[in-house]
Amino acid sequence: MFLPSDLGEYFFISLAVTVFLGLLSVAFVRRDSTLPVAIGSIVGILFLLLSGNVWTLAFSMLGASSIVLLYCKPGFLTTIAGFAVGAFILITGSDSYQWALFCVAFTVSALGSLLVTNAIILSGGINNAMKGVDPRKESIRDVFQVSIGIGILIGSALVGLFYSRIAMLLGAVLLVAVGNVASTYPRAYPSKILWSMERESVILGLGAVWVAISAVLSAGLSHTIQAFLLCAVVIFVSDSMATIIGVRYGKTKLYRGSRKSLQGLVAHALISVIAGYLLLGIAGGIIGVVSSLVEGFSQGKLDDNLTTGVFVSVAVWLLPFL
């Protein structure tokens, strides 16, 4: 029996929540939503068998359902159920390691769902192709992201890794829900503000979702608050500053056909290396250098926020074992 006896009583509750999330997702969107939900179920069951924690099943389904939310109108009801799950777990009690499992289960499920959803992949390609087309929108968007990142850095340093994991996970769900509401009601004043920072012809908030997924993964894989702070710098600050510098001052392209500049790469590297060295020493500085190279040479349909975020998250996770 994979389930510990003290968690067995929660199994049917968790299963009911999982089914509820899946039904809500499928009910509000197109037929291709069934595949993301199926992936969420499979990933959740694997985590359940490996960890013996029934709540990883619910958070895995929540990750898949969140991706479905990106292109359904309206589908934010799923998020309400997700927060109910999170609130229940907080009330009943859960340690930092369990929240790390929740973060990783959510991320793996969400990534799997993203990578098989044609609407998301198509929009991701358009999103990347149009980066830098409108410098004003790019600047507003990235200044906003840097501001959010600085707030996360300060907050995480104050509250520690345990609460940072909770905040990243539930914050990612909230972000997707806000984007879905803005897509459903585009004429509302708050929605107009969000649309003013978005690129044309893409799903609202898709770029932000890549960032959020990277942040959740880094929170789950970081062993210390210092490691998570380095991830947050790279994901929220370095990438945005590279774009800001690259759009305004980037004259030298990294290579033929690239839309990224040497100036942007240098800005990313300086911030990442300094933060890495201050937080994790020489190893952190090396991670900063390589993360900058990953960001600079990421092309195609996969967003650089995702590739860079996944790299730095896995790197800080592996660091204690090297």
C-alpha positions as CSV (number, residue, x, y, z in Angstrom):
1,M,0.0,0.0,0.0
2,F,1.6,3.2,-1.1
3,L,-0.5,5.6,1.0
4,P,0.6,6.2,4.7
5,S,-2.3,5.2,7.0
6,D,-2.6,8.7,8.4
7,L,-3.2,10.1,4.9
8,G,-5.5,7.4,3.7
9,E,-8.6,9.3,5.0
10,Y,-7.8,12.2,2.7
11,F,-7.7,10.0,-0.4
12,F,-11.3,10.2,-1.5
13,I,-11.4,14.0,-0.7
14,S,-8.4,14.5,-2.9
15,L,-9.8,12.3,-5.7
16,A,-13.1,14.2,-5.6
17,V,-11.3,17.5,-5.9
18,T,-9.2,16.2,-8.7
19,V,-12.2,15.0,-10.7
20,F,-14.0,18.3,-10.0
21,L,-11.0,20.3,-11.4
22,G,-10.9,18.1,-14.5
23,L,-14.6,18.3,-15.2
24,L,-14.6,22.1,-14.8
25,S,-11.7,22.4,-17.2
26,V,-13.3,20.1,-19.9
27,A,-16.7,21.7,-19.5
28,F,-15.6,25.2,-20.4
29,V,-13.2,24.7,-23.3
30,R,-12.5,23.0,-26.6
31,R,-12.0,19.3,-27.1
32,D,-8.2,19.6,-27.0
33,S,-8.5,20.4,-23.3
34,T,-8.9,16.7,-22.5
35,L,-5.3,15.9,-23.3
36,P,-3.8,18.5,-20.8
37,V,-6.2,17.2,-18.1
38,A,-5.2,13.6,-18.9
39,I,-1.5,14.5,-18.5
40,G,-2.3,16.2,-15.2
41,S,-4.0,13.0,-14.0
42,I,-1.1,10.8,-15.1
43,V,1.6,13.0,-13.6
44,G,-0.4,13.3,-10.4
45,I,-0.8,9.5,-10.0
46,L,3.0,9.1,-10.6
47,F,3.7,11.6,-7.8
48,L,1.2,9.9,-5.6
49,L,2.9,6.6,-6.0
50,L,6.4,8.0,-5.6
51,S,5.8,10.2,-2.7
52,G,2.8,8.7,-0.9
53,N,1.3,12.2,-0.6
54,V,-2.3,12.4,-1.9
55,W,-2.3,16.2,-2.3
56,T,0.3,16.0,-5.0
57,L,-2.4,14.5,-7.1
58,A,-4.7,17.5,-6.6
59,F,-1.9,20.0,-7.3
60,S,-0.9,18.2,-10.4
61,M,-4.4,18.4,-11.7
62,L,-4.5,22.0,-10.8
63,G,-1.4,22.6,-12.9
64,A,-3.0,21.0,-15.9
65,S,-6.3,22.9,-15.4
66,S,-4.4,26.2,-15.1
67,I,-3.1,25.7,-18.6
68,V,-6.6,25.0,-19.9
69,L,-7.6,28.3,-18.2
70,L,-5.4,30.2,-20.6
71,Y,-7.7,29.8,-23.6
72,C,-11.2,29.1,-22.1
73,K,-13.9,31.7,-21.4
74,P,-14.6,31.7,-18.6
75,G,-12.7,29.0,-16.7
76,F,-11.5,30.8,-13.6
77,L,-13.9,28.7,-11.5
78,T,-11.3,26.0,-11.5
79,T,-9.0,28.4,-9.6
80,I,-11.5,28.8,-6.8
81,A,-11.4,25.1,-6.3
82,G,-7.6,25.2,-6.4
83,F,-7.4,27.8,-3.6
84,A,-9.9,25.7,-1.6
85,V,-7.4,22.8,-1.8
86,G,-4.6,25.1,-0.8
87,A,-6.5,26.5,2.1
88,F,-7.5,23.1,3.4
89,I,-3.9,21.9,3.3
90,L,-2.7,25.0,5.2
91,I,-5.4,24.4,7.9
92,T,-4.6,20.7,8.3
93,G,-0.9,21.3,8.2
94,S,2.0,20.5,5.8
95,D,5.7,20.9,6.0
96,S,8.1,22.7,3.6
97,Y,9.2,19.4,1.9
98,Q,5.6,18.6,1.1
99,W,5.1,22.0,-0.4
100,A,8.2,21.4,-2.5
101,L,6.5,18.3,-3.8
102,F,3.3,20.3,-4.6
103,C,5.4,22.9,-6.5
104,V,7.2,20.3,-8.6
105,A,4.0,18.3,-9.3
106,F,2.2,21.4,-10.4
107,T,5.1,22.5,-12.6
108,V,5.6,19.1,-14.4
109,S,1.9,18.8,-15.0
110,A,1.7,22.3,-16.3
111,L,4.7,22.0,-18.6
112,G,3.5,18.7,-20.0
113,S,0.1,20.2,-20.7
114,L,1.7,23.3,-22.3
115,L,3.9,21.3,-24.6
116,V,1.1,19.3,-26.1
117,T,-1.5,22.1,-26.5
118,N,-1.3,23.4,-30.1
119,A,-3.0,26.7,-29.3
120,I,-0.3,27.4,-26.7
121,I,2.6,26.3,-28.8
122,L,1.4,28.4,-31.8
123,S,0.9,31.5,-29.6
124,G,4.3,30.8,-28.1
125,G,6.0,31.0,-31.5
126,I,4.2,34.2,-32.3
127,N,5.0,35.6,-28.9
128,N,8.8,35.0,-29.4
129,A,8.7,36.3,-33.0
130,M,7.2,39.6,-31.9
131,K,9.6,40.3,-29.1
132,G,11.2,43.7,-29.5
133,V,8.7,44.8,-32.2
134,D,7.1,47.4,-29.9
135,P,9.9,48.9,-27.7
136,R,7.4,50.9,-25.6
137,K,5.3,47.9,-24.7
138,E,8.4,45.8,-24.1
139,S,9.7,48.5,-21.7
140,I,6.5,48.8,-19.7
141,R,6.1,45.1,-19.5
142,D,9.7,44.4,-18.3
143,V,9.8,47.3,-15.8
144,F,6.6,45.8,-14.3
145,Q,8.2,42.4,-14.2
146,V,11.4,43.8,-12.5
147,S,9.2,45.5,-10.0
148,I,7.3,42.3,-9.2
149,G,10.7,40.5,-9.0
150,I,12.1,42.9,-6.5
151,G,8.9,42.6,-4.4
152,I,9.3,38.8,-4.5
153,L,13.0,39.0,-3.5
154,I,12.3,41.2,-0.5
155,G,9.2,39.2,0.6
156,S,11.0,35.8,0.3
157,A,14.1,37.0,2.2
158,L,11.8,38.1,5.0
159,V,9.5,35.1,5.2
160,G,11.8,32.2,4.2
161,L,11.6,29.3,1.9
162,F,8.5,27.6,3.4
163,Y,6.2,30.5,2.8
164,S,7.9,31.4,-0.5
165,R,6.9,28.0,-1.8
166,I,3.3,28.5,-0.8
167,A,3.2,32.0,-2.3
168,M,4.8,31.0,-5.6
169,L,2.4,28.1,-6.1
170,L,-0.8,29.9,-5.2
171,G,0.4,33.1,-6.9
172,A,0.9,31.2,-10.2
173,V,-2.7,29.9,-10.1
174,L,-4.0,33.4,-9.3
175,L,-2.0,34.9,-12.2
176,V,-3.5,32.5,-14.7
177,A,-7.0,33.2,-13.3
178,V,-6.5,37.0,-13.6
179,G,-5.4,36.6,-17.2
180,N,-8.4,34.4,-17.9
181,V,-10.8,37.0,-16.4
182,A,-9.1,39.8,-18.4
183,S,-9.5,37.8,-21.6
184,T,-13.2,37.1,-20.8
185,Y,-13.9,40.8,-19.9
186,P,-11.5,42.8,-22.1
187,R,-13.4,46.0,-21.7
188,A,-13.0,46.2,-18.0
189,Y,-10.6,48.9,-16.9
190,P,-8.1,46.5,-15.2
191,S,-8.2,44.3,-18.3
192,K,-7.2,47.3,-20.5
193,I,-4.2,47.9,-18.3
194,L,-3.0,44.3,-18.8
195,W,-3.7,44.3,-22.5
196,S,-1.6,47.6,-22.9
197,M,1.5,45.6,-21.8
198,E,0.8,42.5,-24.0
199,R,2.1,41.7,-27.5
200,E,-0.4,41.5,-30.4
201,S,-1.9,38.2,-31.5
202,V,-1.0,36.1,-28.5
203,I,-2.9,34.7,-25.6
204,L,-3.0,37.3,-22.8
205,G,-0.4,36.6,-20.2
206,L,1.3,33.7,-21.9
207,G,4.8,35.1,-21.3
208,A,3.9,35.7,-17.7
209,V,2.8,32.1,-17.3
210,W,6.2,30.9,-18.5
211,V,7.8,33.1,-15.8
212,A,5.3,31.9,-13.1
213,I,6.0,28.2,-13.9
214,S,9.7,28.8,-13.7
215,A,9.3,30.5,-10.4
216,V,7.2,27.7,-9.0
217,L,9.7,25.1,-10.1
218,S,12.6,27.0,-8.6
219,A,10.7,27.3,-5.3
220,G,10.2,23.5,-5.3
221,L,13.7,22.5,-6.2
222,S,15.7,25.1,-4.1
223,H,17.2,23.6,-0.9
224,T,17.8,27.0,0.7
225,I,16.3,30.5,0.6
226,Q,19.6,31.7,-0.9
227,A,19.2,29.3,-3.9
228,F,15.6,30.4,-4.4
229,L,16.7,34.1,-4.3
230,L,19.2,33.5,-7.0
231,C,16.6,31.8,-9.2
232,A,14.2,34.8,-8.6
233,V,16.9,37.2,-9.7
234,V,17.6,35.3,-12.9
235,I,13.9,34.7,-13.7
236,F,12.4,38.1,-12.8
237,V,15.2,40.6,-12.9
238,S,18.1,39.5,-15.2
239,D,15.8,38.5,-18.1
240,S,13.8,41.7,-18.1
241,M,16.9,43.9,-17.8
242,A,18.4,42.0,-20.7
243,T,15.3,42.9,-22.8
244,I,15.3,46.5,-21.7
245,I,19.0,47.0,-22.5
246,G,18.8,45.0,-25.7
247,V,15.8,46.8,-27.1
248,R,17.2,50.3,-26.3
249,Y,20.9,49.8,-26.9
250,G,21.4,46.5,-28.6
251,K,23.3,47.1,-31.7
252,T,25.4,43.9,-32.0
253,K,23.4,40.7,-32.6
254,L,24.7,37.6,-31.0
255,Y,24.7,35.7,-34.3
256,R,23.1,36.0,-37.8
257,G,19.4,35.7,-37.6
258,S,19.3,36.3,-33.8
259,R,16.9,38.9,-32.4
260,K,19.0,39.1,-29.2
261,S,22.0,41.4,-28.7
262,L,25.4,41.2,-27.1
263,Q,24.5,44.2,-25.0
264,G,21.4,42.4,-23.6
265,L,23.5,39.3,-22.9
266,V,26.1,41.3,-21.0
267,A,23.4,43.0,-18.8
268,H,21.9,39.6,-18.0
269,A,25.3,38.1,-17.2
270,L,26.4,41.0,-14.9
271,I,23.2,40.8,-12.8
272,S,23.1,37.0,-12.6
273,V,26.8,36.6,-11.9
274,I,26.9,39.2,-9.1
275,A,23.8,37.9,-7.5
276,G,25.0,34.3,-7.9
277,Y,28.4,35.0,-6.2
278,L,26.8,37.0,-3.4
279,L,24.2,34.3,-2.6
280,L,26.0,31.0,-3.4
281,G,29.7,31.9,-3.9
282,I,31.7,30.8,-7.0
283,A,29.3,28.1,-7.8
284,G,26.5,30.6,-7.9
285,G,28.5,32.9,-10.2
286,I,29.1,30.0,-12.6
287,I,25.3,29.3,-12.6
288,G,24.8,33.0,-13.4
289,V,27.1,32.8,-16.4
290,V,25.6,29.6,-17.9
291,S,22.0,30.9,-17.3
292,S,22.9,34.0,-19.3
293,L,24.1,31.8,-22.2
294,V,21.0,29.7,-22.0
295,E,18.9,32.9,-22.2
296,G,20.9,34.4,-25.0
297,F,20.8,31.4,-27.3
298,S,17.2,30.3,-26.6
299,Q,15.2,30.5,-29.8
300,G,12.1,29.0,-31.4
301,K,8.7,28.2,-29.8
302,L,9.9,27.7,-26.3
303,D,10.1,30.9,-24.4
304,D,13.5,31.9,-22.9
305,N,11.8,32.6,-19.6
306,L,11.0,28.9,-19.5
307,T,14.4,27.5,-20.7
308,T,16.4,29.8,-18.4
309,G,14.1,29.2,-15.5
310,V,14.3,25.4,-15.8
311,F,18.0,25.5,-16.1
312,V,18.7,27.7,-13.0
313,S,16.1,25.7,-11.0
314,V,17.7,22.3,-11.9
315,A,21.2,23.8,-11.3
316,V,20.5,25.0,-7.8
317,W,18.9,21.6,-7.0
318,L,21.9,19.7,-8.2
319,L,24.4,21.9,-6.5
320,P,24.5,20.2,-3.1
321,F,25.1,16.8,-4.8
322,L,28.1,18.0,-6.8
